[in-house]
Protein backbone atom coordinates (compact mmCIF):
# COMPACT_ATOMS: atom_id res chain seq x y z
CA UNK A 1 0.00 0.00 0.00
CA UNK A 2 1.27 3.45 -0.85
CA UNK A 3 1.78 5.81 2.05
CA UNK A 4 2.98 9.38 2.36
CA UNK A 5 4.50 11.17 -0.63
CA UNK A 6 8.15 11.54 0.39
CA UNK A 7 9.54 13.37 -2.61
CA UNK A 8 9.01 15.11 -5.89
CA UNK A 9 11.32 16.78 -8.35
CA UNK A 10 11.63 18.08 -11.87
CA UNK A 11 14.69 18.49 -14.03
CA UNK A 12 16.41 18.09 -17.37
CA UNK A 13 18.31 15.32 -19.15
CA UNK A 14 21.97 16.35 -19.40
CA UNK A 15 23.40 13.49 -21.48
CA UNK A 16 22.60 10.23 -23.21
CA UNK A 17 24.81 7.58 -24.79
CA UNK A 18 24.54 4.04 -26.07
CA UNK A 19 26.66 1.60 -24.04
CA UNK A 20 27.70 -1.98 -24.62
CA UNK A 21 25.20 -4.69 -23.76
CA UNK A 22 26.84 -8.08 -24.42
CA UNK A 23 23.64 -10.00 -23.68
CA UNK A 24 21.25 -8.24 -26.03
CA UNK A 25 20.21 -5.10 -27.88
CA UNK A 26 21.41 -1.56 -27.24
CA UNK A 27 21.53 -0.18 -23.71
CA UNK A 28 20.86 3.55 -23.35
CA UNK A 29 22.51 5.44 -20.49
CA UNK A 30 20.77 8.66 -19.43
CA UNK A 31 21.85 11.29 -16.89
CA UNK A 32 19.71 14.10 -15.55
CA UNK A 33 19.78 16.82 -12.91
CA UNK A 34 16.69 17.78 -10.94
CA UNK A 35 15.52 19.80 -7.99
CA UNK A 36 12.59 19.37 -5.63
CA UNK A 37 11.88 18.20 -2.10
CA UNK A 38 12.72 15.03 -0.19
CA UNK A 39 10.93 14.62 3.16
CA UNK A 40 10.12 18.33 2.88
CA UNK A 41 13.77 19.37 2.47
CA UNK A 42 14.64 21.26 -0.74
CA UNK A 43 17.30 19.34 -2.67
CA UNK A 44 19.16 18.97 -5.94
CA UNK A 45 19.75 15.54 -7.44
CA UNK A 46 22.04 14.04 -10.05
CA UNK A 47 20.94 10.68 -11.46
CA UNK A 48 22.25 8.22 -14.05
CA UNK A 49 20.26 5.22 -15.25
CA UNK A 50 20.45 2.72 -18.07
CA UNK A 51 17.54 1.21 -19.91
CA UNK A 52 16.95 -1.55 -22.44
CA UNK A 53 13.97 -2.28 -24.64
CA UNK A 54 12.63 -5.75 -23.96
CA UNK A 55 11.24 -8.09 -26.67
CA UNK A 56 7.65 -7.04 -25.91
CA UNK A 57 8.49 -3.34 -26.40
CA UNK A 58 8.47 -2.39 -22.71
CA UNK A 59 11.56 -0.84 -21.13
CA UNK A 60 13.51 -2.01 -18.07
CA UNK A 61 16.01 0.25 -16.32
CA UNK A 62 18.27 0.56 -13.29
CA UNK A 63 19.90 3.67 -11.88
CA UNK A 64 21.58 5.46 -9.05
CA UNK A 65 21.64 9.00 -7.78
CA UNK A 66 22.68 11.43 -5.13
CA UNK A 67 20.52 14.08 -3.47
CA UNK A 68 22.06 17.13 -1.81
CA UNK A 69 19.83 19.05 0.61
CA UNK A 70 19.90 22.81 1.12
CA UNK A 71 21.58 22.48 4.53
CA UNK A 72 24.21 19.92 3.51
CA UNK A 73 22.09 16.77 3.70
CA UNK A 74 23.27 13.94 1.45
CA UNK A 75 21.57 10.74 0.39
CA UNK A 76 22.46 8.18 -2.24
CA UNK A 77 19.93 5.87 -3.81
CA UNK A 78 19.45 3.04 -6.27
CA UNK A 79 16.35 2.10 -8.17
CA UNK A 80 14.79 -0.17 -10.76
CA UNK A 81 11.77 0.38 -12.96
CA UNK A 82 9.75 -0.66 -15.98
CA UNK A 83 8.09 1.56 -18.50
CA UNK A 84 7.12 2.45 -22.01
CA UNK A 85 8.47 4.72 -24.73
CA UNK A 86 5.92 6.66 -26.74
CA UNK A 87 6.15 7.49 -30.46
CA UNK A 88 7.25 11.07 -29.74
CA UNK A 89 10.27 9.81 -27.73
CA UNK A 90 8.83 10.51 -24.28
CA UNK A 91 9.04 7.78 -21.67
CA UNK A 92 7.16 6.78 -18.54
CA UNK A 93 8.55 4.54 -15.78
CA UNK A 94 7.23 3.04 -12.54
CA UNK A 95 9.48 1.39 -10.00
CA UNK A 96 11.15 1.23 -6.61
CA UNK A 97 13.99 3.21 -5.04
CA UNK A 98 16.10 2.57 -1.92
CA UNK A 99 18.03 5.24 -0.01
CA UNK A 100 21.13 5.39 2.16
CA UNK A 101 22.03 8.42 4.28
CA UNK A 102 23.56 9.52 7.56
CA UNK A 103 21.97 12.99 7.44
CA UNK A 104 19.70 13.45 10.49
CA UNK A 105 16.80 14.99 8.52
CA UNK A 106 16.79 12.04 6.12
CA UNK A 107 17.72 9.00 8.28
CA UNK A 108 14.13 7.73 8.06
CA UNK A 109 14.86 7.05 4.37
CA UNK A 110 17.22 4.21 5.35
CA UNK A 111 14.21 2.05 6.21
CA UNK A 112 11.95 3.14 3.35
CA UNK A 113 11.13 1.40 0.09
CA UNK A 114 10.02 4.20 -2.21
CA UNK A 115 7.66 3.66 -5.13
CA UNK A 116 8.20 6.16 -7.93
CA UNK A 117 6.61 7.55 -11.06
CA UNK A 118 9.12 9.05 -13.49
CA UNK A 119 8.29 10.83 -16.74
CA UNK A 120 10.58 12.31 -19.35
CA UNK A 121 9.17 14.23 -22.29
CA UNK A 122 10.52 14.38 -25.85
CA UNK A 123 12.51 17.54 -24.98
CA UNK A 124 14.27 15.87 -22.03
CA UNK A 125 12.27 17.48 -19.22
CA UNK A 126 11.88 15.12 -16.26
CA UNK A 127 9.34 14.86 -13.47
CA UNK A 128 9.31 12.32 -10.63
CA UNK A 129 7.20 11.61 -7.57
CA UNK A 130 7.99 9.09 -4.83
CA UNK A 131 5.77 7.56 -2.14
CA UNK A 132 6.67 5.45 0.86
CA UNK A 133 5.61 1.82 0.42
CA UNK A 134 3.96 0.63 3.65
N, C-alpha and C positions, 0 to 999 in steps of 0.2 A: 504494500500500500504506500502511495506517495504521501509524504508529510510536508513539512514546511519548505517553502522555496528558500534555498540557501545562497543562491547566486544568480546573477545575470550580467551579461556583458555584450558589447558590440565592438566590432573592429574591422580590420582590413587585411586581406591576404597580402603578404609581402614577398613571397616567392613560391615557385613551383618548379619541380624537376622530375623527370622520369628516372627511376633508379632500377638497378638490376633485381630481377626476381627469378632466380634459377628454377623455381618450381612451377612457373606458369606465365601468364601474360604480364603486361607492363604493370609496374607499381608506381603510383604517383605520390610524391612527397610534397606536402603543402605546409607552409609556415604562415602564421598570422599573428598580429598584435591586436590586443583588445583592451578595453577599460570597462569598468562596471563596479559592482559591489559583491563581496563575499562575506556572508554573515554580517551584513550591514556595513562593512568596512570598505571604503573606496579603494580600488586596486587597479593595477595594470598587469596584463598577462602576456606572455610570449609562449606560443604553442607550436609544435611541429607534429604532424601526423602523416601516416602513409595510408593509402587506400588501394584496393584492387577490385576490379569488376569481376564478379563471380559468374559462372556459366548461365545462371538464370537472369542476369542483368542487374541484380542488386549489387550493392557495394559493401565491402567489409573494410574497416580501418582500425588502426591502433595509434595512439599518440601519447605525448607527454608534454607537460608544461610547467611553468613557474609563475606564481602570482606574487606581486610585490605590493604590500599595503601602503597607505599614505604615511603611516607612522613607523615604517621599517619592518612590518610583518612580512614573512616569507612562507610560502607553501609550495611544495612540488606536488605533481599529480600525474597519474597515468589513467588512460581510459581506452575503452573499446566500444565500437558501435557498428551498426548496420544502417544502410540507407539506400537512397535512389538518386540517380542523376536525371534531370529533366532535359528535354530537347534544347532548351536555351542555354544549357551549361550550368544551371544552378543545381545545388545538391541539398539534400535533407537527410540528417542522421539522427538516430536515437540510440542511446547506449548508457554505459555506466562509467563512473569516474571514482578514483580512490586517492585520497590526499595523505600527505605526510608533512607535519610542521612541528616546530617547537615554539612558535609564537603564541603567547598567552591568549590573545583574542581569537585565535583560530584553532587551539588545541582540540576542541570538540570535533574538528574535521577528521582527526586521526581514527575515530571510531564510526565514521559515516560512509555508507555507500551512497553515492550520488547518482541520480538518474537524470540524464540530460537530453535536451533537444538542441540541435545545432543546425543552423541554416546558413548557406552561403549563396549569394545571388550571382548572376552571370558577370557582374562587375567586380566580384571579389569582396563584397561587403558581408561581414559575418554577424550573426546574432546567436547567442546561446542562453539557455536558462537551465538551472539545475535545482532539483528537489532532493531532499533527504528521503531515502528509502527506509521505511519503518517496518 
